[in-house]
């Protein structure tokens, strides 16, 4: 089971899981994000990387608000800020992992991949190793599979990599990063703003990796 947002990191994770000979099922979630163009990218990536199935689910985090990614009334920052930024979506990875966990249990999958990173990232609390480990413990307690002795393992293969190393890894696996959408305020065609935190981290990664940036900008 691979959580696939349509961005650079999750595409790399799907390619890594496929390269490790996993039979991959990809899950994307429409949670009310303003950059929903990433979901179309996810479908293209899943097909190109040979996912056995790509499924789109929905959860209404826009109904909760509290984030610049789900509330049009909160501006996406154009410069770095101290602390956890307003682009943090409350409980997003907890909810996304829960959906993936449920589908994985139905499929009797024992491995769940997520593309969180704790090196070149925006400081979100649900991207840290402690969170991943805690959710894995929860999954072992909260599922039929875990109680019956077939616990699920959560893999976060990018968590300690720089953005440049993630890009180098993906290029070695043949990913076309021009098809991915990472921008927090991408337009309907998936073109990036070039100004948000995600765009800055992505552009810096390509520069550090020493390769041309294939991102389509507005």
C-alpha positions in Angstrom: 0.0 0.0 0.0 1.5 3.3 -1.1 0.1 6.7 -0.2 0.4 8.7 -3.4 -0.2 12.4 -3.4 1.0 13.1 -6.9 4.1 15.0 -5.7 7.8 14.4 -6.0 8.3 12.5 -2.7 5.4 10.1 -3.0 6.2 9.3 -6.7 9.7 8.4 -5.5 8.3 6.1 -2.8 6.1 4.3 -5.3 9.0 3.8 -7.6 11.1 2.5 -4.7 8.4 0.1 -3.6 8.1 -1.2 -7.1 11.8 -1.6 -7.4 11.8 -3.7 -4.3 9.3 -6.1 -6.0 6.3 -5.1 -4.0 2.9 -5.5 -5.7 1.8 -1.9 -5.3 -1.7 -0.5 -4.6 -1.7 3.3 -4.6 -4.1 5.5 -2.6 -4.6 9.2 -3.2 -6.9 11.3 -1.0 -8.9 14.3 -1.9 -9.1 16.1 1.4 -10.2 19.5 0.2 -6.8 20.7 -0.8 -6.6 23.8 -2.9 -3.9 22.2 -5.0 -6.1 19.4 -6.2 -4.3 19.2 -9.6 -1.9 16.9 -7.8 -4.6 14.2 -7.9 -4.6 14.1 -11.7 -0.8 13.8 -11.5 -1.1 10.9 -9.1 -3.3 8.9 -11.6 -0.7 9.4 -14.3 2.2 8.4 -12.0 0.4 5.3 -10.7 -0.2 4.2 -14.3 3.4 4.9 -15.4 4.9 3.2 -12.4 2.8 0.1 -12.8 0.6 0.2 -9.7 -1.8 -2.7 -9.7 -4.6 -0.4 -8.7 -4.9 3.3 -8.0 -7.8 4.4 -5.8 -9.0 7.9 -4.9 -10.8 8.4 -1.6 -12.2 11.6 0.0 -12.2 13.2 3.4 -13.5 16.7 4.1 -10.6 18.5 5.9 -11.7 21.7 4.2 -14.8 21.5 6.4 -12.5 21.8 9.4 -10.2 24.4 8.0 -7.3 25.8 9.9 -4.8 25.5 7.1 -3.8 27.6 4.1 -4.0 24.4 2.0 -7.7 23.8 2.7 -9.1 27.3 3.5 -9.1 29.9 0.7 -9.3 32.6 3.4 -5.8 31.9 4.6 -3.1 33.0 2.2 -0.3 30.5 1.3 2.9 32.1 2.6 5.4 33.5 0.0 8.4 33.4 2.4 9.7 31.1 5.2 8.3 31.6 8.7 9.3 30.5 12.1 7.6 27.5 13.8 5.0 25.3 12.2 3.6 27.1 9.1 0.0 27.8 8.3 0.3 25.2 5.5 0.2 22.5 8.1 -3.1 20.6 7.8 -4.4 19.4 11.2 -4.2 15.6 11.5 -3.7 15.1 7.7 -1.2 12.3 7.8 -3.0 10.6 10.7 -6.2 10.5 8.6 -4.5 9.5 5.4 -2.6 6.7 7.1 -5.8 5.5 8.7 -7.5 5.2 5.3 -4.5 3.4 3.8 -4.4 1.1 6.9 -8.1 0.2 6.4 -7.6 -0.7 2.7 -4.4 -2.5 3.4 -6.2 -4.7 6.0 -8.9 -5.6 3.5 -6.3 -6.5 0.9 -4.2 -8.4 3.6 -1.3 -6.1 2.7 1.4 -6.1 5.3 3.5 -3.1 4.1 2.4 0.5 3.9 4.7 3.2 2.3 4.5 6.9 3.0 6.7 9.7 1.6 7.2 11.8 4.7 10.6 13.5 5.1 12.2 15.1 8.1 15.2 16.8 6.5 14.2 19.2 3.8 10.6 19.8 4.9 8.3 22.4 6.3 8.5 21.3 9.9 5.1 19.5 10.1 4.8 17.3 13.2 3.3 14.4 11.3 6.4 14.0 9.1 8.7 13.0 11.9 10.1 9.5 12.7 8.4 9.6 16.1 5.0 10.0 14.4 5.6 7.1 12.0 6.7 4.8 14.8 3.8 5.7 17.0 1.2 5.1 14.2 2.8 1.7 13.5 2.3 0.8 17.2 -1.3 2.1 17.0 -1.9 -0.1 13.8 -0.8 -3.2 15.7 -3.2 -2.5 18.5 -6.2 -1.3 16.5 -6.5 -3.8 13.7 -7.7 -7.4 13.4 -4.5 -8.3 11.5 -2.3 -6.8 14.3 -4.2 -8.6 17.1 -4.0 -11.9 15.2 -0.3 -11.7 14.8 0.1 -10.3 11.3 1.1 -6.7 12.0 1.6 -4.1 9.3 4.9 -2.4 8.8 5.0 1.3 7.9 7.9 2.2 5.6 9.1 5.8 5.3 12.2 5.4 3.1 12.7 9.1 2.4 12.5 10.3 6.0 16.2 10.9 6.5 17.1 11.9 2.9 17.7 15.4 1.6 15.5 16.6 -1.2 18.5 16.3 -3.6 19.1 12.7 -2.6 15.4 12.0 -3.1 15.6 13.4 -6.6 18.8 11.5 -7.4 17.1 8.3 -6.2 14.1 8.9 -8.3 16.0 9.7 -11.4 18.0 6.5 -11.1 14.6 4.7 -11.0 13.5 6.5 -14.2 10.9 8.9 -12.7 9.8 11.8 -14.9 9.5 14.5 -12.3 7.9 16.8 -14.8 4.7 14.9 -14.3 4.6 15.5 -10.5 2.8 18.4 -8.8 4.2 19.6 -5.5 3.1 23.3 -5.4 0.7 24.3 -2.6 -1.2 26.6 -5.0 -0.8 24.9 -8.4 -3.3 26.1 -11.1 -5.8 23.8 -12.7 -3.2 22.6 -15.2 -0.7 21.7 -12.5 1.6 24.6 -13.1 3.6 25.7 -10.0 3.7 29.2 -8.4 7.4 29.0 -7.8 7.0 31.0 -4.5 5.5 28.7 -1.8 7.5 26.7 0.6 7.0 23.5 -1.3 8.2 25.1 -4.6 11.3 26.5 -2.8 12.3 23.2 -1.3 11.7 21.4 -4.7 13.7 24.0 -6.7 16.6 23.9 -4.2 16.6 20.1 -4.4 17.0 20.1 -8.2 19.7 22.8 -7.9 21.6 20.8 -5.2 21.3 17.6 -7.2 22.8 19.4 -10.2 20.0 18.5 -12.6 17.6 20.7 -14.6 14.3 21.5 -12.9 11.5 20.0 -15.0 8.7 21.8 -13.1 6.1 23.6 -15.2 5.7 27.1 -13.7 2.9 29.6 -14.0 
